[in-house]
Amino acid sequence: MRRVERSKSTPATTGLLLIASVLFVPGLTLPAVETRHLGLWGDEHSILGLALTLAAEGDWLLAATVSLFSIGFPLTKLLWMWRLQLVVATSSGASTATQRNRSLDWLERLGKWSMADVLVIALIVFSLRGNLFLEARPLVGAGCFALSTLIAMWTAGRIVSERRS
């Protein structure tokens, strides 16, 4: 018989997961990058706004790529961590350990893509710095997103170590 019980997680890990989840929302919705053209006029772009604009303009491949790596993977990882943190399915025998290890393996796989979008923003800003015609600088949304990603990576490591021990 299978029963579901609350996991034996530490409050610090749950708190870190909550912080990462809260920072994820402004990381997607607040302006992440400001671009300036000829130093005269500029535009601010959020990660979510960028994905929606690309889709509206018919750039489906870019919109799908931004959506997948910037929204899909991080959101899936956060939801998976909440699942592991709050509910643990238990039963007798080796099937429980196998299921737990499989869930932790998936968390580690999702984590490999965590910094992809932060890296893209950093490369855009770095490559356009000092350009006479077009320059870019990071804004608060990029900071929230990067902080959410880093805290989520740290939290995932804590969850894995707590569950595997």
N, C-alpha and C positions, 0 to 999 in steps of 0.2 A: 504494500500500500504506500502511496506517495503522499507526503504532506509538505506543506510550504511553511517555512518559518523565517523569521527575521534573521538576517545575517549577523554575525558577531564582528562588526566592523568598529573601528575606532572613531570617536567623535571628530578627531582632527582630520581624518581622511574624508569624512562626510562634509565637514566644513570647507575643506579645499575644493571638493567637487561642487559644492554650492557656489563658491566664489567663481570658479571657472565657468559654470553655467550662467551665472548672472552677467559676467563680463562678455560672454559670447554674443548676447543680444546687442549691446551697443557696439561691439566689434563689427557686427554686420551692418548696422543701420546708421551709425555716425560716419561722417566723412573720414575716409581713410587716407586719401591721397589728394593733394592739391596740385593741379598742373597750371603753369603760367605760360602764356604765349607771348613771345617777344618782351617779356617783363611787364606787359601792360594789362592784360586781362587774364583772369584765371577761372578755373572750374574746380569744384570739389566733388569727389566721387566716393560713395560708400561701396562696400563690397557687394551688398545686395542690390544697390542701385545700378552698379556696373553690370551685373548679370542680367537684370531686367532691361536695361538699355540695349545691351548686345542682342538680346532676344527680340526686342521691338524693332531693331534695325535689320533683322534678318541674319545676323552673324550667329547662327545656331551652334556651330561647332565651338566657337569661343565661349558662348553663353553656357553651353553644357559643360565645358571644361571648368570654367570659373565656378559654376554651380556645384559641380561634383566635388572639386577639391577644396573650395572655400566654405561651402554650406553643407553638402551631403556628408562627407567624411567626418568633419568635426562634430556635426549634430548626431550622427550615428554613434560615434565614439562616446559622446556624453551620455546618450540614452543607454548605451550598453553598460557604461560604468554605473549609472544609476540602478540598472537592473541587477548587476552584480553586487552593488553596495547595499541595496535594500531588501532584496528577496533572494533566498537561496533555496533551490529545490533539493530536498533530502529524501533519501530512501536508503535501505540497507544494501550493502554489497559494493562491488567494484564499479557498477554503472554510475553511481554518484560521483566517484572520483574521476571517471572518464568524462562525464558531462561537465564537471567543474573545470577540468583541464582543457577541454575543448572550448569552453566559454572564455577562459583566460587566454588561450591561443588566439582566438578571434580578437580579443582586446589588443593583444600585442601586434597583430596584423594591421588593425585600424590605426594604431599608433605610429606605424612607419610612415604614414602620409600626413602626420600632424603639422609638420613645419613647411609643407609645400607652398601654401599660400603666403605665409610670412616671408619665405625666401623670394617669391615672385615680387612682392611689394618692395622688399629691400633692393632687389636687382633693378627694378624700374626707377626707384628714387636714385640709386647710385649711378645708373647709366645716364640719367638726364641731368644730374648735378653739373653745373657749369656750362651747360649747353646754352648758346646765345639765343636760339629761337624757341626752345621749349625746355622748361625745367619742372621738376616735381619735388614735393616735400611731403613727408608723412604727417598725418594729422592724428587727432585723438582716437579715431576709430581703429587705426592701425595699431596703436598702442594697446587698446583694449583687446583687440583680436590676438595680438602677440602674447599679451599677459595671460589671456584665457587659454591659449594653446600651451604655453609653458606650464601653467598650473595644472592643466589637464594631463600633460605628460608626466609630471611629478606624481599626481594623484593616481594615474594608471599604474605606475611603478609600485606605489604603496598598496594598491588593491591586489596586484599580482602577488607581491611578497606576503601580504596578509593571508591570502587564500591558499597559496601553495605551501605555507608552513603548517 
